[in-house]
Amino acid sequence: MPAAHNRVDFQGGNAMTTAGWLKRFMAWLIDMHVSMVFLVLAYLGSGWAYDTFDATAALWLSIVFYVIWYAVGFYNRCIYMGLYGHSWGRHLVGMNLVDERTGKPIGILRAFMRENSHFLDWGMLGMGFLLPVWDPKRQTVADKIVHTVTVEGPVPGAPFVLAGAAGGRRPAAA
């Protein structure tokens, strides 16, 4: 059984185990590599377009792939994580981002605010990202600002959606 400081209690009496730093890092790596594909395509595609056509075609192709890169990242880290409690990487490693008071997904706006608050984690020379190693709730600075925690396992009652599947509800834990 996990130590008491690795659990967070929510309103309504639910308690969940907070996710460790290594698991969070693995999810982040997955998320970054998914969106990084479009940066590589922008780089390779613009070079190909410049050699084949002209600089204008290369510029437009780069812009298209950069917009796709940003849109995929925004969808994954703000919309999907805000509505369902996890990004694609978090889903694969089995953890969720939830409100530290209610235990529910945080919504698109707060997910966007959290992503933009990470500049403080970077501003501390990256030390903000190491804070979950010793913090009792395993939160980064961005998590503390928007009152979120990362927990292990599915969120009770949160929508469960697979790509291309109709959304449903997870059965409540017994």
MOQUIUR-V580071 format. One record per pair of residues at least 12 apart in sequence whose ideal C-beta (glycine too) atoms are under 6 Angstrom apart, sorted by the first residue. I is the first residue (numbers start at 0). J is the second residue. Records with the same first field share a line. If there is no record, write none. Layout:
BEGIN
I: J, J
END
This chain:
BEGIN
1: 16
4: 135
5: 17
7: 136, 148
9: 101, 102
10: 100, 101
13: 102
15: 150
16: 151
17: 137, 148, 150
18: 94, 149, 151
20: 131, 132
22: 92, 94
23: 149
25: 92
26: 88, 89, 92
29: 88, 91
30: 86, 88
33: 87
34: 68, 71, 72
37: 64, 67, 68
38: 68
40: 64
41: 61, 64, 65
44: 60, 64
45: 57, 60, 61
48: 60
75: 87
76: 114
77: 107, 110, 111
78: 107
80: 96, 110
81: 105, 106, 107, 110
83: 158, 160
84: 96, 97, 104, 154, 157
94: 149, 151
95: 150, 154
96: 147, 149
97: 150, 154
99: 146, 147, 148
104: 157
105: 147
109: 145
112: 145
113: 141, 145
116: 141, 144
117: 141
119: 140
120: 139, 140, 141
127: 139, 140
136: 148
153: 169
155: 171, 172
END
